[in-house]
Amino acid sequence: MTVIYPLLYMLGGLVVGRFIPSARTGLSAILTRILIPFVIAYNLLTYQAGTALLAIFCFIFCGVLFLLGQVFWRDKLRSLTFSYLNIGWLGLPLAIAIFGDAASRIIIAAYIGGSVFGNIACVLAMQDEASGRDMIRNTVSSPPVLAVFSGLLLHMSPFDLADASWLAVAYELAKQLMTIAGMCTLGIWLYCSKMTLASLRAAVPVSLLRAGLGAMIVGMFVWGCSELGIELIASNVAVLFILPLLPPAANTVVLETYYRGTGRSAQAIASGTLVSLVLLSLFAAAVLLLRP
């Protein structure tokens, strides 16, 4: 039943988009600057073996998709929508709904790698005239990257914050709020983005291509980890296969608007999200039906 909640939050976002479309700005700011960085920092504070490996894999996973996108289209913005995925706002709540809270560790680790990739790739792709120093500064000062540094510093500090009960309570609350705010924001973007039948048709082959190529990359990673006897990966194989089915990150159009003053990616994000929701629904149904 919990798999329905994220979709209900998204439907709520569609209603909000009808009456208060400007709410997406505040929700995006709360997500980007407070909730998601806190969740990242807490997970690094309570670091468990394997988190770094998953973050690095997801960074490489997105990077390979970006390079493949450049081969196919030679368009940096289009390559971004092909490779920078909605892991935090959509992947996390759906993974928890399908596989339980234990899946959050896998998806959050993937989100750290995806966020670092997304911020670097967006800065590089959308600031053609920016200096290398500016690109590095904008990347390092982005909330997800600052959260990574903060979490690592807290993990190495002499203070025993990892066992603090109030932080654990705050973490559980932040995860719930992130799901609600993220899916609601996604619903607002879906309502406000002008989709056409042509854009939906164009999104289908792109989503299927990403699903196919991404599944092969994930499959190779799983095989390698299996050969090396990495139990964390072997016991969460199905969770990882959510990644290739995810849609483009809504944050792409936010960064595009900031750096270029355009919103060309909004239509591709909205259309890709609808197609991905169908693929993810089929995936969730298959997992739930096959579960013993």
TORKOL-4160 file (C-alpha; in steps of 0.2 Angstrom, whole numbers, padded with zeros to 4 digits, m for minus):
292
<pt num="1" X="0000" Y="0000" Z="0000"/>
<pt num="2" X="0014" Y="0012" Z="0004"/>
<pt num="3" X="0019" Y="0012" Z="m0015"/>
<pt num="4" X="0003" Y="0022" Z="m0018"/>
<pt num="5" X="0009" Y="0037" Z="m0006"/>
<pt num="6" X="0022" Y="0044" Z="m0018"/>
<pt num="7" X="0010" Y="0044" Z="m0032"/>
<pt num="8" X="m0003" Y="0053" Z="m0021"/>
<pt num="9" X="0009" Y="0066" Z="m0017"/>
<pt num="10" X="0013" Y="0069" Z="m0035"/>
<pt num="11" X="m0006" Y="0070" Z="m0039"/>
<pt num="12" X="m0007" Y="0083" Z="m0025"/>
<pt num="13" X="0007" Y="0093" Z="m0034"/>
<pt num="14" X="m0003" Y="0093" Z="m0049"/>
<pt num="15" X="m0017" Y="0101" Z="m0039"/>
<pt num="16" X="m0005" Y="0114" Z="m0032"/>
<pt num="17" X="0002" Y="0117" Z="m0049"/>
<pt num="18" X="m0016" Y="0122" Z="m0055"/>
<pt num="19" X="m0018" Y="0135" Z="m0041"/>
<pt num="20" X="m0001" Y="0140" Z="m0034"/>
<pt num="21" X="0012" Y="0135" Z="m0047"/>
<pt num="22" X="0025" Y="0147" Z="m0039"/>
<pt num="23" X="0026" Y="0135" Z="m0024"/>
<pt num="24" X="0038" Y="0125" Z="m0034"/>
<pt num="25" X="0051" Y="0138" Z="m0030"/>
<pt num="26" X="0050" Y="0137" Z="m0011"/>
<pt num="27" X="0048" Y="0118" Z="m0011"/>
<pt num="28" X="0064" Y="0116" Z="m0023"/>
<pt num="29" X="0074" Y="0128" Z="m0011"/>
<pt num="30" X="0069" Y="0118" Z="0004"/>
<pt num="31" X="0073" Y="0101" Z="m0004"/>
<pt num="32" X="0090" Y="0107" Z="m0012"/>
<pt num="33" X="0096" Y="0117" Z="0003"/>
<pt num="34" X="0089" Y="0109" Z="0018"/>
<pt num="35" X="0081" Y="0091" Z="0017"/>
<pt num="36" X="0092" Y="0083" Z="0004"/>
<pt num="37" X="0109" Y="0089" Z="0011"/>
<pt num="38" X="0103" Y="0084" Z="0029"/>
<pt num="39" X="0099" Y="0066" Z="0023"/>
<pt num="40" X="0116" Y="0065" Z="0013"/>
<pt num="41" X="0126" Y="0072" Z="0028"/>
<pt num="42" X="0117" Y="0060" Z="0041"/>
<pt num="43" X="0120" Y="0045" Z="0030"/>
<pt num="44" X="0139" Y="0049" Z="0029"/>
<pt num="45" X="0139" Y="0053" Z="0047"/>
<pt num="46" X="0132" Y="0035" Z="0050"/>
<pt num="47" X="0143" Y="0028" Z="0036"/>
<pt num="48" X="0142" Y="0009" Z="0033"/>
<pt num="49" X="0154" Y="0000" Z="0022"/>
<pt num="50" X="0149" Y="0000" Z="0003"/>
<pt num="51" X="0141" Y="0018" Z="0003"/>
<pt num="52" X="0157" Y="0025" Z="m0005"/>
<pt num="53" X="0157" Y="0011" Z="m0018"/>
<pt num="54" X="0139" Y="0014" Z="m0023"/>
<pt num="55" X="0141" Y="0033" Z="m0024"/>
<pt num="56" X="0156" Y="0031" Z="m0035"/>
<pt num="57" X="0147" Y="0018" Z="m0046"/>
<pt num="58" X="0132" Y="0030" Z="m0048"/>
<pt num="59" X="0144" Y="0045" Z="m0053"/>
<pt num="60" X="0152" Y="0033" Z="m0066"/>
<pt num="61" X="0135" Y="0027" Z="m0072"/>
<pt num="62" X="0128" Y="0044" Z="m0075"/>
<pt num="63" X="0145" Y="0049" Z="m0083"/>
<pt num="64" X="0144" Y="0035" Z="m0096"/>
<pt num="65" X="0126" Y="0039" Z="m0100"/>
<pt num="66" X="0131" Y="0057" Z="m0103"/>
<pt num="67" X="0145" Y="0052" Z="m0115"/>
<pt num="68" X="0134" Y="0040" Z="m0124"/>
<pt num="69" X="0121" Y="0054" Z="m0125"/>
<pt num="70" X="0135" Y="0065" Z="m0133"/>
<pt num="71" X="0138" Y="0052" Z="m0146"/>
<pt num="72" X="0120" Y="0050" Z="m0150"/>
<pt num="73" X="0115" Y="0069" Z="m0151"/>
<pt num="74" X="0130" Y="0080" Z="m0148"/>
<pt num="75" X="0119" Y="0091" Z="m0138"/>
<pt num="76" X="0125" Y="0094" Z="m0120"/>
<pt num="77" X="0107" Y="0099" Z="m0113"/>
<pt num="78" X="0099" Y="0083" Z="m0121"/>
<pt num="79" X="0114" Y="0073" Z="m0114"/>
<pt num="80" X="0110" Y="0080" Z="m0097"/>
<pt num="81" X="0092" Y="0075" Z="m0098"/>
<pt num="82" X="0098" Y="0057" Z="m0103"/>
<pt num="83" X="0110" Y="0055" Z="m0089"/>
<pt num="84" X="0106" Y="0066" Z="m0074"/>
<pt num="85" X="0092" Y="0056" Z="m0066"/>
<pt num="86" X="0079" Y="0060" Z="m0053"/>
<pt num="87" X="0086" Y="0048" Z="m0040"/>
<pt num="88" X="0082" Y="0059" Z="m0024"/>
<pt num="89" X="0064" Y="0065" Z="m0027"/>
<pt num="90" X="0057" Y="0050" Z="m0036"/>
<pt num="91" X="0069" Y="0035" Z="m0034"/>
<pt num="92" X="0071" Y="0036" Z="m0015"/>
<pt num="93" X="0052" Y="0036" Z="m0011"/>
<pt num="94" X="0048" Y="0023" Z="m0024"/>
<pt num="95" X="0063" Y="0012" Z="m0018"/>
<pt num="96" X="0057" Y="0013" Z="0000"/>
<pt num="97" X="0039" Y="0010" Z="m0005"/>
<pt num="98" X="0044" Y="m0006" Z="m0015"/>
<pt num="99" X="0058" Y="m0013" Z="m0005"/>
<pt num="100" X="0056" Y="m0006" Z="0012"/>
<pt num="101" X="0067" Y="0007" Z="0022"/>
<pt num="102" X="0083" Y="m0004" Z="0020"/>
<pt num="103" X="0083" Y="0002" Z="0001"/>
<pt num="104" X="0086" Y="0020" Z="0007"/>
<pt num="105" X="0104" Y="0016" Z="0010"/>
<pt num="106" X="0107" Y="0010" Z="m0007"/>
<pt num="107" X="0097" Y="0024" Z="m0016"/>
<pt num="108" X="0104" Y="0038" Z="m0005"/>
<pt num="109" X="0122" Y="0032" Z="m0009"/>
<pt num="110" X="0117" Y="0032" Z="m0027"/>
<pt num="111" X="0110" Y="0050" Z="m0025"/>
<pt num="112" X="0126" Y="0056" Z="m0018"/>
<pt num="113" X="0136" Y="0051" Z="m0033"/>
<pt num="114" X="0122" Y="0057" Z="m0045"/>
<pt num="115" X="0121" Y="0074" Z="m0036"/>
<pt num="116" X="0139" Y="0077" Z="m0038"/>
<pt num="117" X="0139" Y="0071" Z="m0056"/>
<pt num="118" X="0123" Y="0082" Z="m0060"/>
<pt num="119" X="0131" Y="0098" Z="m0052"/>
<pt num="120" X="0147" Y="0096" Z="m0061"/>
<pt num="121" X="0139" Y="0091" Z="m0078"/>
<pt num="122" X="0127" Y="0105" Z="m0077"/>
<pt num="123" X="0140" Y="0118" Z="m0073"/>
<pt num="124" X="0151" Y="0112" Z="m0087"/>
<pt num="125" X="0137" Y="0110" Z="m0100"/>
<pt num="126" X="0128" Y="0126" Z="m0096"/>
<pt num="127" X="0142" Y="0138" Z="m0093"/>
<pt num="128" X="0151" Y="0138" Z="m0110"/>
<pt num="129" X="0159" Y="0155" Z="m0106"/>
<pt num="130" X="0163" Y="0152" Z="m0088"/>
<pt num="131" X="0181" Y="0150" Z="m0082"/>
<pt num="132" X="0188" Y="0134" Z="m0074"/>
<pt num="133" X="0189" Y="0143" Z="m0058"/>
<pt num="134" X="0171" Y="0148" Z="m0058"/>
<pt num="135" X="0165" Y="0130" Z="m0063"/>
<pt num="136" X="0175" Y="0123" Z="m0048"/>
<pt num="137" X="0168" Y="0136" Z="m0036"/>
<pt num="138" X="0150" Y="0133" Z="m0041"/>
<pt num="139" X="0152" Y="0114" Z="m0040"/>
<pt num="140" X="0161" Y="0114" Z="m0023"/>
<pt num="141" X="0149" Y="0127" Z="m0016"/>
<pt num="142" X="0133" Y="0117" Z="m0021"/>
<pt num="143" X="0122" Y="0110" Z="m0007"/>
<pt num="144" X="0125" Y="0092" Z="m0011"/>
<pt num="145" X="0144" Y="0093" Z="m0012"/>
<pt num="146" X="0144" Y="0103" Z="0004"/>
<pt num="147" X="0134" Y="0090" Z="0013"/>
<pt num="148" X="0146" Y="0077" Z="0007"/>
<pt num="149" X="0160" Y="0087" Z="0015"/>
<pt num="150" X="0150" Y="0090" Z="0031"/>
<pt num="151" X="0145" Y="0072" Z="0033"/>
<pt num="152" X="0163" Y="0066" Z="0031"/>
<pt num="153" X="0170" Y="0078" Z="0043"/>
<pt num="154" X="0156" Y="0074" Z="0056"/>
<pt num="155" X="0160" Y="0055" Z="0054"/>
<pt num="156" X="0178" Y="0058" Z="0058"/>
<pt num="157" X="0175" Y="0070" Z="0072"/>
<pt num="158" X="0177" Y="0065" Z="0090"/>
<pt num="159" X="0159" Y="0068" Z="0094"/>
<pt num="160" X="0148" Y="0053" Z="0095"/>
<pt num="161" X="0134" Y="0060" Z="0085"/>
<pt num="162" X="0130" Y="0044" Z="0075"/>
<pt num="163" X="0121" Y="0037" Z="0090"/>
<pt num="164" X="0111" Y="0053" Z="0095"/>
<pt num="165" X="0093" Y="0048" Z="0095"/>
<pt num="166" X="0087" Y="0066" Z="0091"/>
<pt num="167" X="0097" Y="0066" Z="0075"/>
<pt num="168" X="0089" Y="0049" Z="0070"/>
<pt num="169" X="0072" Y="0056" Z="0073"/>
<pt num="170" X="0076" Y="0071" Z="0063"/>
<pt num="171" X="0082" Y="0060" Z="0049"/>
<pt num="172" X="0066" Y="0050" Z="0048"/>
<pt num="173" X="0056" Y="0066" Z="0048"/>
<pt num="174" X="0067" Y="0073" Z="0034"/>
<pt num="175" X="0065" Y="0057" Z="0024"/>
<pt num="176" X="0046" Y="0059" Z="0025"/>
<pt num="177" X="0046" Y="0077" Z="0021"/>
<pt num="178" X="0058" Y="0075" Z="0006"/>
<pt num="179" X="0046" Y="0062" Z="m0001"/>
<pt num="180" X="0031" Y="0073" Z="0001"/>
<pt num="181" X="0040" Y="0089" Z="m0005"/>
<pt num="182" X="0049" Y="0080" Z="m0019"/>
<pt num="183" X="0034" Y="0071" Z="m0027"/>
<pt num="184" X="0024" Y="0087" Z="m0025"/>
<pt num="185" X="0037" Y="0097" Z="m0034"/>
<pt num="186" X="0037" Y="0085" Z="m0047"/>
<pt num="187" X="0019" Y="0086" Z="m0049"/>
<pt num="188" X="0019" Y="0105" Z="m0051"/>
<pt num="189" X="0032" Y="0103" Z="m0064"/>
<pt num="190" X="0022" Y="0091" Z="m0074"/>
<pt num="191" X="0007" Y="0102" Z="m0073"/>
<pt num="192" X="0016" Y="0118" Z="m0078"/>
<pt num="193" X="0027" Y="0110" Z="m0092"/>
<pt num="194" X="0018" Y="0110" Z="m0109"/>
<pt num="195" X="0018" Y="0092" Z="m0115"/>
<pt num="196" X="0012" Y="0087" Z="m0132"/>
<pt num="197" X="0008" Y="0070" Z="m0140"/>
<pt num="198" X="0024" Y="0073" Z="m0150"/>
<pt num="199" X="0035" Y="0076" Z="m0135"/>
<pt num="200" X="0028" Y="0060" Z="m0127"/>
<pt num="201" X="0031" Y="0050" Z="m0142"/>
<pt num="202" X="0049" Y="0056" Z="m0143"/>
<pt num="203" X="0052" Y="0052" Z="m0124"/>
<pt num="204" X="0047" Y="0034" Z="m0126"/>
<pt num="205" X="0062" Y="0028" Z="m0137"/>
<pt num="206" X="0074" Y="0039" Z="m0126"/>
<pt num="207" X="0067" Y="0031" Z="m0110"/>
<pt num="208" X="0069" Y="0014" Z="m0117"/>
<pt num="209" X="0086" Y="0017" Z="m0123"/>
<pt num="210" X="0092" Y="0023" Z="m0106"/>
<pt num="211" X="0083" Y="0008" Z="m0098"/>
<pt num="212" X="0092" Y="m0004" Z="m0110"/>
<pt num="213" X="0109" Y="0004" Z="m0109"/>
<pt num="214" X="0108" Y="0007" Z="m0090"/>
<pt num="215" X="0103" Y="m0010" Z="m0086"/>
<pt num="216" X="0118" Y="m0017" Z="m0095"/>
<pt num="217" X="0129" Y="m0005" Z="m0085"/>
<pt num="218" X="0121" Y="m0010" Z="m0069"/>
<pt num="219" X="0122" Y="m0029" Z="m0074"/>
<pt num="220" X="0141" Y="m0027" Z="m0077"/>
<pt num="221" X="0143" Y="m0019" Z="m0060"/>
<pt num="222" X="0133" Y="m0032" Z="m0051"/>
<pt num="223" X="0143" Y="m0046" Z="m0060"/>
<pt num="224" X="0159" Y="m0038" Z="m0055"/>
<pt num="225" X="0153" Y="m0036" Z="m0036"/>
<pt num="226" X="0147" Y="m0054" Z="m0036"/>
<pt num="227" X="0164" Y="m0060" Z="m0042"/>
<pt num="228" X="0172" Y="m0049" Z="m0028"/>
<pt num="229" X="0160" Y="m0056" Z="m0015"/>
<pt num="230" X="0153" Y="m0039" Z="m0011"/>
<pt num="231" X="0138" Y="m0044" Z="m0001"/>
<pt num="232" X="0129" Y="m0027" Z="0000"/>
<pt num="233" X="0127" Y="m0026" Z="m0019"/>
<pt num="234" X="0123" Y="m0045" Z="m0021"/>
<pt num="235" X="0108" Y="m0043" Z="m0008"/>
<pt num="236" X="0101" Y="m0027" Z="m0016"/>
<pt num="237" X="0102" Y="m0031" Z="m0035"/>
<pt num="238" X="0084" Y="m0027" Z="m0038"/>
<pt num="239" X="0085" Y="m0010" Z="m0030"/>
<pt num="240" X="0099" Y="m0005" Z="m0042"/>
<pt num="241" X="0089" Y="m0009" Z="m0057"/>
<pt num="242" X="0078" Y="0006" Z="m0052"/>
<pt num="243" X="0091" Y="0018" Z="m0058"/>
<pt num="244" X="0090" Y="0015" Z="m0077"/>
<pt num="245" X="0071" Y="0017" Z="m0076"/>
<pt num="246" X="0071" Y="0034" Z="m0068"/>
<pt num="247" X="0067" Y="0050" Z="m0077"/>
<pt num="248" X="0077" Y="0066" Z="m0080"/>
<pt num="249" X="0081" Y="0076" Z="m0064"/>
<pt num="250" X="0069" Y="0091" Z="m0063"/>
<pt num="251" X="0084" Y="0100" Z="m0056"/>
<pt num="252" X="0091" Y="0101" Z="m0074"/>
<pt num="253" X="0078" Y="0114" Z="m0079"/>
<pt num="254" X="0081" Y="0124" Z="m0063"/>
<pt num="255" X="0100" Y="0125" Z="m0067"/>
<pt num="256" X="0096" Y="0128" Z="m0085"/>
<pt num="257" X="0085" Y="0143" Z="m0080"/>
<pt num="258" X="0098" Y="0150" Z="m0069"/>
<pt num="259" X="0113" Y="0148" Z="m0080"/>
<pt num="260" X="0105" Y="0151" Z="m0098"/>
<pt num="261" X="0088" Y="0159" Z="m0094"/>
<pt num="262" X="0079" Y="0146" Z="m0104"/>
<pt num="263" X="0068" Y="0131" Z="m0100"/>
<pt num="264" X="0070" Y="0120" Z="m0115"/>
<pt num="265" X="0073" Y="0104" Z="m0105"/>
<pt num="266" X="0056" Y="0106" Z="m0096"/>
<pt num="267" X="0046" Y="0097" Z="m0109"/>
<pt num="268" X="0058" Y="0083" Z="m0111"/>
<pt num="269" X="0059" Y="0081" Z="m0092"/>
<pt num="270" X="0040" Y="0081" Z="m0090"/>
<pt num="271" X="0037" Y="0069" Z="m0105"/>
<pt num="272" X="0051" Y="0058" Z="m0099"/>
<pt num="273" X="0044" Y="0057" Z="m0081"/>
<pt num="274" X="0027" Y="0051" Z="m0087"/>
<pt num="275" X="0035" Y="0037" Z="m0098"/>
<pt num="276" X="0047" Y="0033" Z="m0083"/>
<pt num="277" X="0032" Y="0032" Z="m0071"/>
<pt num="278" X="0024" Y="0019" Z="m0083"/>
<pt num="279" X="0040" Y="0009" Z="m0083"/>
<pt num="280" X="0043" Y="0010" Z="m0064"/>
<pt num="281" X="0025" Y="0005" Z="m0061"/>
<pt num="282" X="0028" Y="m0011" Z="m0072"/>
<pt num="283" X="0044" Y="m0014" Z="m0063"/>
<pt num="284" X="0035" Y="m0012" Z="m0046"/>
<pt num="285" X="0021" Y="m0023" Z="m0051"/>
<pt num="286" X="0033" Y="m0037" Z="m0057"/>
<pt num="287" X="0044" Y="m0036" Z="m0040"/>
<pt num="288" X="0028" Y="m0037" Z="m0029"/>
<pt num="289" X="0021" Y="m0051" Z="m0039"/>
<pt num="290" X="0037" Y="m0061" Z="m0039"/>
<pt num="291" X="0041" Y="m0058" Z="m0021"/>
<pt num="292" X="0039" Y="m0074" Z="m0011"/>
